[in-house]
């Protein structure tokens, strides 16, 4: 059986049909799964692999995004069933296989080519979202082309109609069940945090019962630095009046909320958390499933929002929900969301029992069964099926390796820095590599990372630190470091390093950094800004010249950088200079490995090449390795080759083991709670 990359996507109106993204011949491909026979058929055979796939609500066809190595492409559409193979395209073992037709998936005359275009008239670009109405009669896509976001709707395999375009990044969250309203999301604290865009001139939402904008204009819900908004999805059972589910960050809390055209935005009492959440509609008219990320672990909760306010007494709804009369805003102007809170009890909340670790992805089958991709530090990703109402006993195999794992909290005046530390068996100190996560809006978790096992197996201690800016530890930890981009993060890495050196875990003369994407950026910044601390740096697909990377990257990442720095390189040049690895390249003195791709649009190659030239002129030991696959290759062999190059480079930089210090046994890490959100 091939390995699952994502949880299945289920056809809402065909309970026995789903689509998966699975590893097939070391490439991720779209796979049709017939649940009635438990047979699978590989739908795609793309050399670059496939990362995005969806299924139409009626289960008739599968959509997949045909992207090049730079991430640009088109949506393709293929029938769920292969007419040439009555068996469903799977062998007797249930393992996915090829359809066996003369023109297989992706071949010159077969499905997967231009003849299988999902919506005609949509230009090639970056995938910014896909959604269907309740029946699948109408599809909506958002694509990024030439620095702008474009939204289209149309019948599957039919002609697309352009709904609108905006500069920069705007992602499609969902299409209402009746197909008349799009929900899009931009910068969570910006004027376009949530955009509700009608698909025809008669469907424009009215805020507070008034015509706040013309019928052909979108309604915008604005965020700001104290209020961030994320649109999630429309209630699939709210057929007459669209109801949008959102997550709101406010007052250092993350809260489930809903929006309807009349009452507007409503926070849900009792569904407020101190660290990041995601949510989705789940079972029943207003059931909600919440995934809460807290200190590197996931938990699942179910809540019932109950009937909509006023539904029990419709005749009272208008006076209860009527908004105070205000001056009408200008057409199309962003609105500050108004919360008209009902006097309601907090909804009952039930936790779904899961094993400790991380839920990487989950989806809900039509019968309410949850299909998750789960892992923990010692267990590779695997499917986890949770059935509603069942106890869901989880039988986990004991750890089979000799790795010692601990969780550390490093006390600082502004909070405690959380790290996952993995070491070889026996006594320290060890040569130590910090595996620096990217983002920065993500975090390292209690989850399996094959790079950790590979490096520990070669004798290194591996540290994964959730520095300031990481998610999973509350809003203050993520946002409040004063636009000191990069500098605050490498201060946290230095603080953890000092503690590990002091307690005998890390060899002071052999501590290094290894990072990918934004983690590669932090690696290069630290190598120049803290040259006395780090004797090795390995950076893959990094930002090496921040102003240059800003000007050449994608619109979505430029928007992120404006948020991080509080402006552009022209508006706040001093902040970009302070955060730029090239500002400190003259201080780098230890070996540096650079890995880059000539088709990387996120961290463009030219700025990496210039940094390598800076190192060459200063006679700093370094290597520049060019790879295929863009910013993130969809071929597992590419990832293995990069890791092998890093191991080789580290062993060359640190050639022979140093004599072990006579320290005795390494002190145990202080006992810390296994759970906990933002630490004081």
N, C-alpha and C positions, 0 to 999 in steps of 0.2 A: 504494500500500500504506500502511495506517495504521501509526503508530509504536507499538512495543511498550512497555508500561509495566513489565511483569514477564516473567520467563521463563515458558514454557508449563507448565501442570500436566498431567501425562500420566496416562492411565488405566493402572493397573498390570497389568490383565488384558486390555486391549484396546490393542495397541501402535499402532494407527492413529488413536486418538482423543485429543484434548487440548483444554484450555481456555486461553485467553489473556485478558489485560486489555489492550485496545488503545485508542488515541485515535481516536474516530469523531466527526466533526463537532465537534471541540474538546471532547469529553467522553470520559472513560474508560468503556468498556463491556466487558461480558463477551462473548467471541467463541468459538464452537465451531470447532475446526480439525480437518478430516478429512485426516490425513496421506496416506491412500491416493490421494486425488485432489488434494491440496494446495488444497482449497477451504475457505473460511471463511464462517461465518454469524454475523452479529451477533445475540446472544441478547437483550440488554437495550437499552432506550432510555430510561434514567432522566434526567430533567432535571438532577439533581445529580451524575450519573455514578455509576460503580461502581468500587470499589477492591479488593474481595475476591471471588474466585471460585475454585471447586474443581470437580473432576470425580470421580464415583464410580469405584471401582476397575474395575467392569465396563464403564465408558464409557457406560452407558445414559442418565445424566442429569447436568446441570450444576447446581451450587449457587452462588448469589450472594447477597451481603448487601445488602438493600434498606434503606439508611440515609437518615435525614433530614440536614439541614445540621448538626445537633448531633452526628451520629455514632451515633444510636440507631435500631434497626430490627429486622428479622427476616431469617432465611435463607429464600430462595425456591429452588424446584427446577423445572427445565425439562428436557424431553427433549433429548438431544443432537441427534437428527435432527428436522428440521421436517417433519411429515407432509404439509404442504401444498406442499412444494417438493422434488421428487425429485432435483433437482440439488444439493441440499445448501445452497442459499441463497447461492451465490456466482456472480459473473459469470465470463466466460471468462478474465479476467486473473488470477483468483485473489484479487481484492480483496474484502474483506468487504462485503456489502450486506445490505439488509433482506430479510426472508423474502417480502415482497410479499403477505402475507395481509391480509384485510380488517381483522382485529383484530391488529395487529402487536404486538411485544414491549412489555409495560407498558401496553397500552391497557385500556379499562374491562372488556372481556370476554375478553381474551386472556391468554396466559401472562405471568407476572411480577406478578400481582395476588394477592389473598388466596387464590384458588383454587390457586395454586402454592406454598402454604406447605410448607416442606421437612420440618418436624417439628411436628405439631399439639400444642398445649398449652404451648409455650415462650413466655413473655411477651416482649414487645419490650424491648430493652436494647442494651447495647454488646457488640460481638462480642469475646469473649475466647478464641475458638479453635473449630476444627472438625476432626474426625478420623473415619476409618472403620476398621472391622476389615478383615481381608485380602480378603474377598469383597465387601464393601459391603452385607452384610445388616444390619449395625448401624452407626448413626451416633452420634456424641457431639458435643455442643455445650456451650460455656460462655458464659454471658451475664452482664453486669453490670447489676443492677437495684437501685435504691435503696441504693447503697453496699455491696452484697454481691455475691459471685460465686455463680452457681448452675450446677450441672452436670446435664445431661439426656442420656439415651440413648434410642434407639428405632429402629425400621426406617424407612428413607427414605420420606417421605410418610405415615408412620403416626403413632401416638400416642406422645408422649414420656413418659418416666418420670424423675422427679427423683431423682438419686443423692444429692445433698447440697448444702448451702449453707454458705458461710463469710463472715464480715464482711471487707470490704476487697477487695483484688485477688488473684485466683488465675487464671492463664492455663492453658488446655488445651494441652499439648504433643503428646500422641498417645494413641491407643487401641491396646492390644496386638492382635496379629494374630488371636487367638482371641476378642477382644471382651470379655475378662473383667477387664481392668485398665486404669485411666486413669492417665496421668502428667500431673501439673499442676505448675506452677512459680509460686512467689511471690517474695518478696524474697530475692535470692540469699544474703544473709548472715543471714537470719532463720530462725525455727523452721519455717516452711513453705517453705523453699527448694525442696524436692521433695516432692510429696505423691503417693503411690501408692494409688489409691482403687479398690477392687473394685466392679465393676458389679453383682455379685450376692453373696449372703451366703456362697456356697461358694468364692469366688475370692480371698479375702484373702491377701496375701503373708505368708509366714513368714520373719522375719529370722533368719539363722543357723540355720535348721531348727527354731526354737522358735516358739511362739505368743506373739509379743510384743504382740499386740493381739487383741481379739475379731474374729471373722470378719466382722463388719459395720462395722469401724472402718478408716479409712485408716492407712497407715504413713507417717510423716513422716521425711525426712532433713533434719536441721538444719544450717544454715551459721552462721558467725559472722564477726567482722571479719577473721579470718585464713584463713577458708575460705568461698569462695563457690561455689555450685552452680547449674548451669543444665541442666534436662532437655531433651533434643533429640528423640529419637524411638526407638520400639521397632524391633528388628531384624525386618524383614518375613519373614525365613526361619526365625526361631526360633519354630516353631509350638507346640511342646510346653511350653516354659519361657520366659516373656517375658524378653528381654534389652534393657535400656534403655541408650541411648547418652547420655552427659553430657559437659559441659565443666566442669572444676574449676579455680578460681583459688586458688592456694596458694603461699606463699613467692615471690611476685612472678612466678609462672609460670602459664601456661594449658595445661592438660593434658587430653587425651582420656581418658575413663574409661567404664566400663560398670558396670551394676548387674544382679544376679540375686538371686532370693529367698534362695538358699542362701549363696553366698559374700559377698553384699553388694556394696559399692563397691570397684572395682579401678581404679587408675590404669594407663594403658598405657605401659610403658617405651619411651622414645625418642620419644614424641609429646607433648613439652613445649616450649612456645614462650614468648618474652619479651614478646609483645604479643598482642592479642586474636585469637581464632580462632572459627570456626563449623565444624560438622562434620555429616556424615550418612552413613548406611550406603550402600555403593556396590559393586555387582557382587560376586558370590560370597557364601559364607556369612557372612564376617566382614570384608569389605572396607570401608574407611572413606575418604571424601573429606573433605579439610580445606581450608578457605579461611583463609589467614593474612593479616591486615591489619597492615602494617608501614610506618610513616612515609608514609602517604597512598597506598600502592599495595597491590594484591592479588596473591597468588600461590596456586596450587592444588597440593595434594599428595595422593597416594594411598598408603595403607598397608594391609597385610593383617594383621589381628590374629591370624591362625592359628586352629587349633582351640581350643575352650574348654579351659581347664585341666582335666585329668582325663578328657577325652573319649577319649583314646587308651587309657586303662586305667581303665574305669569302676569296677572293683572297688576301686581305690585312692582314688576321689574323696572318699568320706565322711571317712576319717581325715585326708586332706590339707586339706580345707576346713572341718572342724568348728571352730566358734568356741569360745574359752575359755568355760567356764560362768560366767555373771554373774547377779547378781540381776535377775529379770525386771522390766522397766520397767512403769510404770503404763499401762493401756490407752489407746492413742491418743496417748501422749506422744511428742514429737519425739525422734528418735534421732540421736546424733552418728555419722556414717557411719564404719564401721571398714574399713580397707583391709587385706585379707589378700593381700599381694603374692605372686604366684607367682615362683619362680626361673625367669625367662624371658628370652630374648634380646629386644632391641629389634626391633620389626617392621621389615622393609625398607620404605623410603619412596622414592617416585618423584615427581618434580615434573613437572607437566603444563605444557608450554610455552605461555605466553600472552604477548600484547604488553603492554608496560608500560602501566599505567593502573589503572582500577578496575573490578572486577566488581560491579555493583550487585545482581544477582540471578542465580541459576542453578538449574537443575533437571535431572534425569536421566531420559532416556527409557528404556523397558524394555530396549533393546539396549545401554545403557551410554553412549550419546551424550549429551554435556553441552551444554545450551542455555543460553547466558549472555546477559545484557544488559551490555554493556561500553562504556566511554567513556574518553577522556583529556581533558586540558584543552582541546585544540584540536579534538577530534572529538566530535560529538554522540553520544548513546547509540545503539547499533546491536546487532543480534543477532550473537553469536559462537558458532559451533558447533564443538565439540571432539570428535573421534571417537577412541575408545579404540584405542591401538596405532598411530595415525597420527602423522606429524610435525606436522600442523596448522600449515602455513606461513601466516603472516599478512601480507597485503599492505595496507599502510597508505598512504593518500594523504598527500603532504606538506602542511604547514600552508599555508593559503591566505590568512590574514589578516596584518596588520602588527603584531599584538600581540607585545610582548616578554615572555617568561615566565621566571621564575627561582624557585629555592627557597632560602630563607634560614634560617639557624639563629642565633638571638640568644642569646648566652651569658649565663647568670645563675648565681648561686651554687647554686641547687637543680637546675640542668639547663639544657638548651638548648631554646628555643622555636622550633618549626618553623612557617614561614609560606610560603604561595604568593603571589608578587607578580606582578601583570600590569600592564604599562604601555603607553601609546601608543608608537608609533615615534618615534625622535628623542631629544632631550636632555630631561632633567628640570631642575628639579623640577616636579612636577605637583600640582594639587589631588588629595587622596588620600582615598579612602573605605575604611574597614575593613568588609568584609562579614562580620559576626560570626555564626558558626554557632550553632545552638540545641542542645538536648539537656538537660544538657551531655554526656551519654554518647554522643557521636558525634564525628566529626572531619571536617575538610575534607580533600579528597583530590585526587589527580591525576585529575580528572574534569571533564567538561564542565558548565559552569554558564552558562546564557544571560544571567543578570544580569551576569556579569563582562564578556562581550562587549559588551553594551549600554552599560555604564558606561565601559568603555575607549574605545568608539567615540565617546563624548561628551567625551573628553579627560581622564578621571580615571584615576589609578592606583588599582588595586584590590588590597587585601591581605586574605588569608584566613589567619587565625592559629589554630593549634591550642594554645590556652591550657591551663593545668593543669585537669584534669577531663575533657579529651578522651580518647577511646579511641584505640587504634592506636599508643601509645607506652609501653605497659607499665602494670602495676598501680600502681606508685608514682606515676607522673605523673597517673593518673586519680584516685587516692584521697587522697594525702597532702598536704593543704594545710590541715590543722587546723581543719576546719569553718568556715574563713573564706570562706563561700560568697559569690560575686560579687566580693569584694575581691581575692582572689588572682587571679582571671581578669582583672580590669581592670588590675591591676599588670602582667600579661604584655602586654596590649595597649599599655600606656604604654611598656614597655621596647622593643617592636618599633617603635613610633612614633618614639621617640628615635633609634634607629639609622637609620631611613629618612630622618629629617630631617637627621641628621649626614652621611649619604653622598650627599645631593643628590637623593634620590628624591621625597621629600614636601615640599610647602610647609608650613612650620610654622604659618602663619596660616590654612591651609585644609586641615586634617585633620578628618575627620568619621567618624561611626559609622553603620552601617546594619545592623539585625538583625531577625530574625524569631523569634517565640516566645521561648525562653530567650536567644537572641541579642538580641532586642528588650529583654529585661530588662537585660542587661549594658549595652546602649546607654543606657538611662535612668539606670542606676546611675552610669555613668561621667560622664554629662553633669552630674550634681550633685556627685559625689565628686571629679572631676578637671576642674573647669570651665575651668581655664587651658589645658588640652590640646586640647579638642575644640570646634570652631566650628560644628558641625552634628550633629544627631542625628535618625535616622529609625528608628522602632520599630513593627513590625507584629505584632499579636496578642501584646503583651508582658505580663509581670508588672510592674505599676506600683506595687502595694501588696502586699508579700509576705504579711503575715499575713491580709489579706482574701482574697487569691487562694488561700491554703492552705485556708481554711474553705469556699470555694465551688467548688473544682475537683473533679476526679474522684478516686475512691478510689485508683487506681493512682498518680496524681501526688502525692497526700498521702503515700503510702508512700514515694515517691522523696524528697520533701522531708524526711520524718523521717530517712531515711538520710543525706541531705546535711548536715542541721543537727544530727543526733544527738538529735532530739526534736521536739516540736510547739511552736507559738508560746507556749503556756502553760507548757511545761516549760523552754524555753531562750529566753525573750523577748529577752534581750540579743543573741543571735546573729541573730535575725530583724530586730531594729532596725538592727543594723550593716549588714545586707544589703539593707535596704528602700530602694528609690529615693525614697519619700516622705520618708525621713529627711533627704534632701539636696536636696529640691526647691527650698528657699529659696536655694540656691546656683547654680541653673541660670541661665545668662545668654545662651546662644546658641539659635538657632531649633531647634524640635523639631517633627517630624511624627509624629503618632500615628495608626495604622491599627488599627481594631478591628471586631469583628463582634458583633452583638447575640445571636447564637446560639452563641457560643464558650463551651464548657464547660470547656476546659482553662485558658484565661486569661480569666476572666469579664469581661464588658464594664463592669460598674459600677465596678470598681477603676480601669480606664483612664479612665473619665469623671471620676472624682474627681481623678485626677492632672492631667487637662486643666484642671479647674476651679482647681486649685492654681496652674497656670501662668498662667491668665487673671487671677487676683487679683494676681499679681506682675508683670503686664504683660510676661511673657516671650513673644516671638514664637513662635507655634505654630499648628498646624492639627490638627484631629481629623477623620479621614476614616472614615466608617462604610461597611462593605462587607458583602456577603452571603457565604454559604458556610461559616460556622463558623470553626473554628481553621485548617483547611486545606481550601480549596475544591477540589472535583474538576473544576472548569471552568478550562481554560487561559486563557480570556479574562479571568477574574478576576485571575489572576496578572499578565497583561500590563498590566491597568489599574492595579494597585498599583505595578508598576515604573514605569509612565509618570508616575504621581503623584509618585513619589520623585525621578525625574529633574527634573520640573518644580519641585519644592520645592527641590532642591539648586541648580538654576540661578537660582532667585529669591534664595536665601540667599547664594550666591556669584555675583553677577550678571555681572561682567565679568572677563575674564582679566587677571591681574596681569602687569606686565612681567617677562619672563624674566630671571633672574639670570645674569650673565656667568660661568658656571661651566665652560664647555667640556663635553666629553662626560661623561656620568654614569659614575662608576666601576663597573666590573664587580662583580657579587656574588662573594664568595669561593667558590672551588671547594669543593663539599660532596659527600659520597657520595649517590648517587641512592637508595640503600636504607639502612636502619638502623632499629633499634627505639628503645627508650628511650635517650636520649642522656645521657651522664654529665655 
